[in-house]
Amino acid sequence: MIAVLVVRDGVLPLGADETVAEAGGEALLAGSGVKDAAGELAALRTGLLAENGTFAPGRWAAQLAQVLADRDQIVLPASPDGRDLAPRLAAELGRPLFPGALRVNETEVELSRWDSRVSVTLPVSGPFVATLLPGVRGVSSAGKCELRAITLPEAEGNDVEVVEVLEAGPGTLDLAEAPKIFAAGAGLGHGALDGPSAVELLGRVASALGASLGATRVVTDAGWTGYERQIGTTGVVANPELYVAFGISGASQHIGGLGHPAHVVSVNTDPFCPMTAMAELGIVADAQSVLAELARLLEVQ
């Protein structure tokens, strides 16, 4: 098994180390600044380094297919570039693609489905390509690693012209990458606003402060916001610098997906709930009232 990582100017994609760990420490890094990027991978044991210029998924798939034809299992992180490259690479190799995997091995793959509410385990009996969701497994250090520079063969592929790559805003940023998260819990639904309206207001306040919107499973199951905003063991695993929890008691399923934020603020009427106990700052007050006052101070409508 081997991991394939797309590197842009020395920057690794989200979930790179986890993908390398899933592949047993072996990876092919392609792009620009690959040597510097390899030094950031704790799980890397054996690295093939291919300086390959600007990312072009069609051409790269044709190039990589020639190099990886003898590899039975190829896994990429489910980052934007990984999701672009994986289906093209699978098509070039004539293999099935398993997108959104939680884990993979030689005999089976576990896939996340229905907005991470369901996992499906499928047997495999031959070569395949898979993308691994970020934030689903730990990473241990491999120690010393062996690096070898390679040159990918020339190939042609059908590619669109990339005019510009835009940075994601707080409202669209993947929660696994978000440095600041304002999260809604069931307690935010009590007050003058109904649940969906309160969560919508929290999203606007978060955006005004450069933060992303998160939520508990209770909130997403109630339909107050989408499942892509759910943080927890059955949702996204996040690890922000700042986490502000509005009306979240701190159930183990939610905290299990929270990682280790540098700073936690809890807004809750219960001073003894788990979220307030782990918080650096606990505000013992009604979550919706605090949110309304914060919106007023920020002049958020």
C-alpha positions as CSV (number, residue, x, y, z in Angstrom):
1,M,0.0,0.0,0.0
2,I,1.2,3.5,-0.8
3,A,-0.1,7.0,0.0
4,V,-0.1,9.7,-2.7
5,L,0.1,13.3,-1.6
6,V,-0.3,16.4,-3.7
7,V,2.0,19.1,-2.4
8,R,1.6,22.8,-3.2
9,D,4.7,25.0,-2.5
10,G,5.8,22.8,0.3
11,V,2.4,22.7,2.0
12,L,0.9,19.3,2.7
13,P,-2.8,18.6,2.2
14,L,-5.2,18.1,5.1
15,G,-4.9,14.5,6.5
16,A,-1.5,13.9,4.9
17,D,0.1,12.3,8.0
18,E,-2.9,10.1,8.7
19,T,-2.9,8.8,5.1
20,V,0.8,8.0,5.3
21,A,0.2,6.1,8.6
22,E,-2.6,4.1,7.0
23,A,-0.3,3.1,4.2
24,G,2.3,1.8,6.6
25,G,4.6,4.8,6.3
26,E,5.2,4.7,2.5
27,A,4.3,7.6,0.3
28,L,4.8,9.3,-3.0
29,L,4.8,13.1,-2.7
30,A,4.3,15.0,-6.0
31,G,4.1,18.7,-6.7
32,S,6.3,21.6,-5.6
33,G,8.5,21.8,-2.5
34,V,8.1,18.1,-1.8
35,K,11.4,17.6,0.1
36,D,10.4,20.3,2.6
37,A,6.9,18.8,2.9
38,A,8.4,15.3,3.6
39,G,10.2,16.7,6.6
40,E,6.8,17.5,8.2
41,L,5.5,14.0,8.0
42,A,5.9,12.2,11.3
43,A,4.6,8.8,10.0
44,L,6.8,8.7,6.9
45,R,9.2,5.8,6.6
46,T,9.9,5.7,2.9
47,G,9.2,8.7,0.6
48,L,9.3,9.0,-3.1
49,L,9.8,12.7,-4.0
50,A,8.6,13.9,-7.4
51,E,8.9,17.6,-8.2
52,N,6.1,17.9,-10.8
53,G,5.2,21.6,-11.1
54,T,1.7,22.9,-11.0
55,F,-1.1,20.5,-10.1
56,A,-3.0,19.2,-13.1
57,P,-5.0,16.2,-12.1
58,G,-5.6,14.8,-15.6
59,R,-2.0,14.8,-16.6
60,W,-0.8,13.7,-13.1
61,A,-3.2,10.8,-13.1
62,A,-1.6,9.6,-16.4
63,Q,1.9,10.0,-15.1
64,L,1.2,8.4,-11.7
65,A,-0.6,5.4,-13.3
66,Q,2.6,4.5,-15.0
67,V,4.6,4.6,-11.8
68,L,2.0,2.9,-9.5
69,A,0.7,0.2,-11.8
70,D,2.2,-2.5,-9.6
71,R,0.8,-1.1,-6.3
72,D,-2.4,-2.9,-5.3
73,Q,-3.7,-0.4,-2.8
74,I,-3.3,3.4,-3.3
75,V,-4.7,5.8,-0.8
76,L,-5.0,9.6,-1.0
77,P,-6.2,12.1,1.6
78,A,-9.8,13.3,1.0
79,S,-8.5,16.9,0.6
80,P,-9.7,19.0,-2.4
81,D,-6.7,17.9,-4.5
82,G,-7.0,14.3,-3.4
83,R,-10.6,14.2,-4.3
84,D,-9.7,15.6,-7.8
85,L,-6.9,13.2,-8.4
86,A,-8.2,10.0,-7.0
87,P,-11.1,9.3,-9.5
88,R,-8.8,10.1,-12.4
89,L,-6.1,7.9,-11.1
90,A,-8.6,5.0,-10.6
91,A,-9.9,5.4,-14.1
92,E,-6.4,5.4,-15.6
93,L,-5.6,2.2,-13.7
94,G,-9.0,0.6,-14.4
95,R,-9.7,0.1,-10.7
96,P,-12.6,0.7,-8.3
97,L,-12.5,3.9,-6.2
98,F,-13.6,3.9,-2.6
99,P,-14.1,7.6,-1.6
100,G,-14.5,8.8,2.0
101,A,-12.8,5.9,3.7
102,L,-12.4,5.7,7.5
103,R,-9.8,2.9,7.2
104,V,-8.4,0.6,4.5
105,N,-6.4,-2.6,4.4
106,E,-5.7,-5.4,1.9
107,T,-9.1,-7.2,2.5
108,E,-11.7,-4.5,3.3
109,V,-12.5,-0.9,3.4
110,E,-14.7,1.0,5.9
111,L,-16.5,3.9,4.3
112,S,-18.4,6.8,5.8
113,R,-21.8,7.5,4.3
114,W,-25.0,9.6,5.0
115,D,-23.0,12.6,6.3
116,S,-20.9,10.4,8.6
117,R,-24.0,8.9,10.3
118,V,-23.4,5.4,8.9
119,S,-20.2,3.4,8.2
120,V,-20.2,0.6,5.7
121,T,-17.5,-2.1,5.6
122,L,-16.9,-3.7,2.2
123,P,-14.7,-6.6,1.3
124,V,-12.1,-6.1,-1.4
125,S,-10.4,-8.7,-3.5
126,G,-8.2,-6.8,-5.8
127,P,-6.3,-3.5,-6.5
128,F,-8.2,-0.3,-5.6
129,V,-7.8,3.5,-5.0
130,A,-9.3,5.1,-1.9
131,T,-9.5,8.5,-0.3
132,L,-9.2,8.7,3.5
133,L,-11.2,11.2,5.5
134,P,-9.0,13.5,7.7
135,G,-9.2,13.3,11.5
136,V,-10.2,9.7,11.8
137,R,-7.1,8.1,13.2
138,G,-4.0,8.8,15.2
139,V,-0.4,9.1,14.0
140,S,2.7,7.8,15.6
141,S,6.2,8.8,14.7
142,A,8.1,6.5,12.3
143,G,11.5,7.9,13.4
144,K,14.1,7.9,10.6
145,C,12.9,7.9,7.0
146,E,14.4,7.1,3.7
147,L,13.8,9.6,0.9
148,R,14.4,9.1,-2.9
149,A,13.9,11.6,-5.7
150,I,12.1,10.3,-8.8
151,T,11.0,11.8,-12.1
152,L,7.5,11.1,-13.3
153,P,7.3,10.0,-16.9
154,E,5.9,12.4,-19.5
155,A,2.2,12.1,-20.2
156,E,-0.8,14.1,-21.5
157,G,-4.2,14.5,-19.8
158,N,-7.3,16.5,-20.1
159,D,-7.2,19.4,-17.7
160,V,-9.1,22.6,-17.2
161,E,-7.1,25.8,-16.9
162,V,-6.8,26.9,-13.2
163,V,-7.3,30.7,-13.1
164,E,-7.0,31.1,-9.4
165,V,-7.1,29.1,-6.1
166,L,-9.2,30.9,-3.5
167,E,-8.8,30.5,0.2
168,A,-11.9,29.2,1.9
169,G,-13.8,31.6,4.1
170,P,-14.8,30.8,7.7
171,G,-18.3,29.7,6.5
172,T,-17.0,27.2,4.0
173,L,-13.7,26.1,5.6
174,D,-13.6,22.4,6.5
175,L,-14.0,22.2,10.3
176,A,-11.0,19.9,10.5
177,E,-8.9,22.9,9.3
178,A,-10.8,25.7,11.1
179,P,-8.6,27.6,13.7
180,K,-11.6,29.1,15.4
181,I,-15.0,27.5,15.9
182,F,-18.3,28.8,17.5
183,A,-20.4,25.7,18.1
184,A,-24.1,25.3,18.8
185,G,-25.7,22.9,21.3
186,A,-29.2,22.1,22.3
187,G,-29.2,24.8,24.9
188,L,-29.0,27.5,22.2
189,G,-32.5,26.6,21.1
190,H,-34.1,28.0,24.3
191,G,-35.2,31.6,24.1
192,A,-36.9,34.2,21.9
193,L,-35.5,32.6,18.8
194,D,-36.2,29.1,17.6
195,G,-33.4,26.6,17.1
196,P,-32.7,27.2,13.4
197,S,-32.8,31.0,13.8
198,A,-30.4,30.9,16.8
199,V,-27.9,28.8,14.9
200,E,-28.2,31.0,11.8
201,L,-27.4,34.0,14.1
202,L,-24.5,32.2,15.6
203,G,-23.1,31.6,12.1
204,R,-23.3,35.3,11.3
205,V,-21.6,36.2,14.6
206,A,-18.9,33.6,14.0
207,S,-18.2,35.0,10.5
208,A,-17.9,38.5,11.9
209,L,-15.2,37.2,14.2
210,G,-13.4,35.1,11.5
211,A,-14.7,31.8,13.0
212,S,-16.5,28.8,11.6
213,L,-19.8,27.4,12.7
214,G,-19.9,24.0,14.4
215,A,-22.7,22.0,16.1
216,T,-23.4,18.9,18.2
217,R,-25.3,15.9,16.8
218,V,-28.5,16.9,18.6
219,V,-28.4,20.2,16.6
220,T,-27.8,18.5,13.2
221,D,-30.3,15.7,13.9
222,A,-32.9,18.4,14.6
223,G,-32.2,20.0,11.2
224,W,-31.0,23.3,12.6
225,T,-27.8,23.1,10.4
226,G,-26.2,20.6,8.1
227,Y,-24.4,17.5,9.1
228,E,-21.1,18.8,7.7
229,R,-21.1,21.1,10.7
230,Q,-21.3,18.3,13.2
231,I,-18.4,17.8,15.6
232,G,-17.9,14.5,17.4
233,T,-17.0,10.8,17.1
234,T,-19.8,10.4,14.5
235,G,-19.0,13.7,12.7
236,V,-15.9,15.9,12.0
237,V,-12.9,15.6,14.2
238,A,-11.7,19.2,14.8
239,N,-8.7,20.6,16.6
240,P,-9.1,24.4,16.7
241,E,-7.1,27.1,18.5
242,L,-10.3,28.5,19.9
243,Y,-13.5,26.7,20.6
244,V,-16.6,28.6,21.9
245,A,-19.4,26.3,23.0
246,F,-22.9,27.8,23.2
247,G,-25.4,25.7,25.2
248,I,-23.2,22.5,24.9
249,S,-23.2,20.2,27.9
250,G,-20.2,18.3,26.7
251,A,-21.3,14.7,26.0
252,S,-18.4,12.2,25.5
253,Q,-19.4,11.7,21.8
254,H,-19.0,15.4,21.2
255,I,-15.8,15.9,23.2
256,G,-14.3,12.8,21.6
257,G,-14.2,14.7,18.3
258,L,-12.9,17.9,19.7
259,G,-9.2,17.2,19.8
260,H,-7.2,19.5,22.1
261,P,-8.2,23.2,21.6
262,A,-5.7,25.7,23.0
263,H,-8.6,27.8,24.4
264,V,-12.1,26.7,25.3
265,V,-15.0,29.0,26.2
266,S,-18.3,27.5,27.5
267,V,-21.6,29.4,27.7
268,N,-24.0,27.3,29.7
269,T,-26.5,27.7,32.6
270,D,-24.9,24.6,34.2
271,P,-21.6,25.5,35.9
272,F,-20.9,21.8,36.5
273,C,-21.4,20.4,33.0
274,P,-18.4,18.7,31.4
275,M,-17.9,21.5,28.8
276,T,-17.7,24.2,31.4
277,A,-15.4,22.0,33.6
278,M,-12.9,21.7,30.7
279,A,-13.2,25.4,29.7
280,E,-10.6,28.1,30.2
281,L,-13.4,30.5,30.6
282,G,-16.9,29.5,31.7
283,I,-19.8,31.9,31.3
284,V,-22.7,30.8,33.4
285,A,-25.6,32.3,31.6
286,D,-28.3,31.6,29.0
287,A,-26.6,30.8,25.7
288,Q,-29.1,32.6,23.5
289,S,-29.1,35.7,25.7
290,V,-25.3,35.9,25.5
291,L,-25.4,35.3,21.7
292,A,-28.0,38.1,21.3
293,E,-25.8,40.6,23.3
294,L,-22.7,39.6,21.3
295,A,-24.6,40.2,18.1
296,R,-25.7,43.6,19.3
297,L,-22.2,44.6,20.2
298,L,-20.9,43.4,16.8
299,E,-23.8,45.1,15.1
300,V,-24.7,41.7,13.5
301,Q,-28.3,41.5,12.3
